[in-house]
Amino acid sequence: MSDAAQPSAAEVRAAAEAVKAALDRHLDAVERRSGEGDPAVYAAFNELAAAAEVYDELLYDAYDEVTPFEIPGDDNLPAYAGPEEPSALSVLIRRDYAIVEPQRLLSQAQRIAELDPDVETGNGRPGGPAAGESVHAALGVLFGEFEPDEIASRHKEFGLEEGDSTLWVTAADEPAEPGEWLAAPFDQADPQLVLCRFDVSSVFDEGLDEEDEDDLQVLEPGT
């Protein structure tokens, strides 16, 4: 890059101050949050991500230096191509789990089935194995009985270990008709319609010691 196109030291300093201010606003939103999914935390996270990206670019252009910051998800999304004023939205969530204690899972499913003999396994197959005899049936009972958010908060009770998770909020011009997408619910997951995205992964924690992990949490949405 030519000298004429390089940002000034004052511009870089101003961008750094903007990051500091965004950090303060994000931490304040986290400390005052009303619960999981607080929109004020999400908004502050997005402001912090934008400020950090500007600072990173200016720092590199001016001094050929980089920051240690990495904002999950942003690099993988194409430019937004959805409606300017969306009148509908879809929330797409993926959460991965490892089944680390199958016996705990089976026991929990059996307990649920004993409390409610009419509980559904969710597999749509009559005459299948009992809830406490098959991991397949146990998972059907578990996810049929509890909301996904409750499973996420209690995953250890069910013998599960959290993996990566992501949440996409996508825009639409109008709401879908009832039953329109149920046969193929994820076929319309168009990255160009994503309004915002929030990722959680252990890959972002690699190389951090326990003391640093507290600082990282400030940069994660909803935490």
C-alpha positions as CSV (number, residue, x, y, z in Angstrom):
1,M,0.0,0.0,0.0
2,S,1.3,3.5,-0.8
3,D,2.1,6.0,1.9
4,A,-0.7,8.3,0.7
5,A,-3.3,5.6,1.2
6,Q,-2.1,4.6,4.7
7,P,-4.2,5.6,7.7
8,S,-2.7,8.2,10.0
9,A,-1.5,7.4,13.5
10,A,-4.4,9.5,14.8
11,E,-6.9,7.3,12.9
12,V,-5.4,4.1,14.3
13,R,-5.5,5.6,17.8
14,A,-9.1,6.6,17.4
15,A,-10.0,3.1,16.3
16,A,-8.2,1.7,19.3
17,E,-10.2,4.0,21.6
18,A,-13.4,2.9,19.8
19,V,-12.6,-0.7,20.7
20,K,-12.0,0.2,24.3
21,A,-15.4,2.0,24.5
22,A,-17.1,-0.9,22.8
23,L,-15.5,-3.3,25.3
24,D,-16.9,-1.2,28.2
25,R,-20.4,-1.1,26.6
26,H,-20.3,-4.9,26.0
27,L,-19.2,-5.7,29.6
28,D,-21.9,-3.3,30.9
29,A,-24.5,-5.1,28.8
30,V,-23.3,-8.5,30.0
31,E,-23.4,-7.4,33.7
32,R,-26.9,-6.0,33.3
33,R,-28.3,-8.8,31.1
34,S,-31.8,-9.9,31.7
35,G,-31.1,-13.6,30.8
36,E,-29.9,-15.7,27.9
37,G,-30.5,-14.2,24.6
38,D,-30.6,-10.6,25.9
39,P,-30.8,-8.4,22.8
40,A,-28.7,-5.7,24.4
41,V,-25.8,-8.2,24.8
42,Y,-26.2,-9.2,21.1
43,A,-26.2,-5.6,20.0
44,A,-23.1,-4.8,22.1
45,F,-21.4,-7.9,20.8
46,N,-22.0,-6.8,17.2
47,E,-20.7,-3.2,18.0
48,L,-17.6,-4.7,19.5
49,A,-17.0,-7.0,16.6
50,A,-17.3,-4.1,14.1
51,A,-15.0,-1.8,16.1
52,A,-12.4,-4.6,16.5
53,E,-12.5,-5.3,12.7
54,V,-11.9,-1.6,11.9
55,Y,-9.0,-1.4,14.3
56,D,-7.5,-4.6,13.0
57,E,-7.6,-3.3,9.4
58,L,-6.2,0.1,10.2
59,L,-3.4,-1.3,12.4
60,Y,-2.4,-3.7,9.6
61,D,-2.5,-0.9,6.9
62,A,-0.5,1.5,9.0
63,Y,2.0,-0.7,10.8
64,D,1.8,-4.1,9.2
65,E,0.7,-5.6,12.6
66,V,-2.3,-7.7,13.5
67,T,-4.4,-8.2,16.7
68,P,-5.1,-11.5,18.5
69,F,-8.8,-10.9,18.1
70,E,-11.0,-13.4,16.1
71,I,-14.7,-12.8,15.7
72,P,-16.4,-16.2,15.2
73,G,-18.4,-16.7,12.0
74,D,-17.9,-13.4,10.2
75,D,-15.2,-14.6,7.8
76,N,-17.4,-17.4,6.5
77,L,-20.4,-15.3,5.5
78,P,-20.9,-13.8,2.0
79,A,-22.2,-10.2,1.6
80,Y,-25.8,-9.8,2.8
81,A,-28.2,-10.0,-0.1
82,G,-31.6,-10.1,1.7
83,P,-34.4,-7.5,2.0
84,E,-33.4,-4.1,3.4
85,E,-36.5,-4.1,5.7
86,P,-37.3,-7.8,6.4
87,S,-40.8,-8.5,7.5
88,A,-40.1,-12.0,8.7
89,L,-37.1,-14.0,10.0
90,S,-36.0,-17.6,10.7
91,V,-33.8,-18.7,13.5
92,L,-31.6,-21.7,12.6
93,I,-29.8,-23.4,15.5
94,R,-27.3,-26.3,15.4
95,R,-25.9,-27.8,18.6
96,D,-23.6,-30.8,18.6
97,Y,-23.2,-33.2,21.5
98,A,-21.1,-36.3,22.2
99,I,-22.8,-39.1,24.1
100,V,-20.2,-39.6,26.8
101,E,-22.3,-41.5,29.4
102,P,-24.9,-43.7,27.6
103,Q,-26.0,-45.3,30.8
104,R,-26.9,-42.0,32.3
105,L,-28.9,-41.1,29.2
106,L,-30.7,-44.5,29.3
107,S,-31.5,-44.0,33.0
108,Q,-32.9,-40.5,32.5
109,A,-35.1,-41.7,29.6
110,Q,-36.4,-44.6,31.6
111,R,-37.3,-42.3,34.5
112,I,-39.2,-40.0,32.1
113,A,-41.1,-43.0,30.6
114,E,-42.0,-44.3,34.1
115,L,-43.5,-40.9,35.0
116,D,-45.4,-40.7,31.7
117,P,-46.2,-44.2,30.2
118,D,-47.5,-42.4,27.1
119,V,-44.3,-40.6,26.3
120,E,-43.3,-40.5,22.7
121,T,-39.8,-41.6,21.5
122,G,-40.0,-39.3,18.5
123,N,-38.9,-42.0,16.0
124,G,-42.3,-42.6,14.6
125,R,-41.9,-46.3,14.6
126,P,-44.4,-48.4,16.7
127,G,-43.1,-51.4,18.6
128,G,-39.6,-50.1,19.0
129,P,-37.3,-50.6,21.9
130,A,-38.2,-49.2,25.4
131,A,-36.8,-45.9,26.4
132,G,-34.2,-47.3,28.7
133,E,-33.0,-50.1,26.4
134,S,-31.8,-48.1,23.3
135,V,-29.8,-44.9,22.9
136,H,-31.9,-44.2,19.8
137,A,-35.2,-44.5,21.8
138,A,-33.7,-42.6,24.8
139,L,-32.8,-39.6,22.6
140,G,-36.3,-39.6,21.2
141,V,-37.7,-39.5,24.7
142,L,-35.3,-36.8,25.9
143,F,-35.8,-34.4,23.0
144,G,-39.6,-35.1,23.0
145,E,-39.9,-34.2,26.6
146,F,-37.5,-31.2,27.0
147,E,-37.0,-28.0,25.0
148,P,-33.6,-27.8,23.3
149,D,-32.5,-24.8,25.5
150,E,-33.2,-26.9,28.6
151,I,-31.2,-29.8,27.3
152,A,-28.4,-27.4,26.5
153,S,-28.4,-26.1,30.1
154,R,-28.7,-29.6,31.7
155,H,-26.7,-31.6,29.1
156,K,-24.4,-33.2,31.8
157,E,-27.4,-34.7,33.6
158,F,-28.3,-36.5,30.4
159,G,-24.8,-37.9,29.8
160,L,-24.0,-35.5,27.0
161,E,-21.0,-33.3,26.3
162,E,-21.3,-30.1,24.4
163,G,-19.6,-29.6,21.0
164,D,-19.8,-26.7,18.6
165,S,-23.0,-24.7,18.3
166,T,-24.2,-21.9,16.0
167,L,-27.2,-19.7,15.7
168,W,-28.2,-18.0,12.4
169,V,-30.9,-15.3,12.2
170,T,-32.0,-15.1,8.5
171,A,-34.3,-12.6,6.9
172,A,-37.3,-13.0,4.6
173,D,-39.7,-10.8,2.7
174,E,-42.7,-12.5,4.2
175,P,-43.5,-15.3,6.7
176,A,-43.6,-18.9,5.3
177,E,-47.0,-20.5,4.8
178,P,-47.9,-23.1,7.6
179,G,-46.2,-26.4,6.8
180,E,-44.4,-25.0,3.8
181,W,-40.9,-26.0,4.7
182,L,-41.4,-28.8,7.2
183,A,-40.4,-31.5,4.7
184,A,-37.0,-29.9,4.2
185,P,-36.5,-27.4,7.0
186,F,-32.9,-26.5,6.3
187,D,-32.9,-26.3,2.5
188,Q,-33.4,-22.5,2.6
189,A,-30.5,-21.8,4.9
190,D,-29.0,-19.2,2.6
191,P,-25.9,-17.5,4.0
192,Q,-26.6,-14.4,2.0
193,L,-29.8,-13.9,4.0
194,V,-28.1,-14.1,7.4
195,L,-28.7,-10.9,9.5
196,C,-26.5,-12.0,12.4
197,R,-24.7,-15.2,13.5
198,F,-23.3,-16.4,16.8
199,D,-20.9,-19.3,17.1
200,V,-19.5,-21.2,20.1
201,S,-16.6,-23.6,19.7
202,S,-13.7,-24.8,21.7
203,V,-11.4,-24.0,18.8
204,F,-11.6,-20.4,19.9
205,D,-10.3,-21.3,23.3
206,E,-7.2,-23.2,22.0
207,G,-3.9,-21.8,23.5
208,L,-5.6,-20.0,26.3
209,D,-4.9,-20.7,29.9
210,E,-7.7,-20.7,32.5
211,E,-7.1,-17.0,33.5
212,D,-7.4,-15.9,29.9
213,E,-10.7,-17.8,29.4
214,D,-12.6,-15.2,31.5
215,D,-11.5,-12.5,29.1
216,L,-12.6,-14.5,26.1
217,Q,-16.1,-14.9,27.5
218,V,-16.6,-11.1,27.3
219,L,-16.4,-11.4,23.5
220,E,-19.0,-14.2,23.1
221,P,-22.6,-13.3,22.6
222,G,-25.1,-14.1,25.3
223,T,-22.5,-15.0,27.9
